[in-house]
Amino acid sequence: MQLGFIGTGTMGQPMARCLLQAGHQVTVYDLRRDATTALCEAGAHWADTPRAVAAASEVVFTSLPGPAEVEKGVLDAETGILAGLKPGSAFIDMTTNTPGVVRRIAEACRAQGVAMLDAPVSGRPPGMTIMVGGEATTFTTYQPLLACMGRHIFYVGETGAGCIAKLVTQYLGYANFITALEGLLIGAKAGIDLGILAQIVPVSAGASRTFDNIPRSVFSGEFTAGGTLDIVAKDVHLACELAREVGAPAYIGLLADDALQRAQAQGWGQRGFPIVARILEAMAGVELRATASGENVGYQIEDPRRG
């Protein structure tokens, strides 16, 4: 099948590679041409614009930083995807997007005879989870392509439903991360051994996969686990905006949103998201550090207000 893939960064590149390995012809585009070099060496074809990718493709995928980039990439009258897609083709957005943007784009696609799915992802290909919104018949048609890239594929419902599911999962994961940090800071301030506490949590009521990032990333002071702070902050902010739109409570998420934005303001956007711990550590006046053996090496941060 003739496929297009736009946005070949951290997530897009391995997804596009899965499509190549499945035997499809793939045309690629990224604002940074060097981000497509490895794919082109593996057999992909380069195109100069999203429109040119679409003109060469039956189905175009996007994996872009956020809603604004998708909207421009699809709807730009000169260079956009819809300017190149033919009636009967399809557009599948794998970005963490908003339901509002996806629905506007879907309307524009329908007017041009183009099918659309919103299919954001969690994890890494080829074992990642894909959450899909759109017409059920469209999902059935293109599910085999999604199966090239992910293991757990869920049809969630109408257009925008995939985005909603993704934002909810991001909200749950990263609000939980902030809560876990706060819990550990309570323990550190109260004087118990962080290494022992970190062994207790996974086998108690506080257990979570998100918590597991803390011993290997925060305790070491490396803050390297998972995606970048900018990506996580964007997703949590979008989830909080969705909560406001639908009138749902998001008290914990708003606190997480604030902490993540404070970390971005420090210039840490391209660091691993666990670096947000430094914001909470500064508030508590103690750092969360422990050795692999469990020895507590956390220490008080001197308050600069004291003489």
Disulfide bonds with the S-S distance in Angstrom:
none
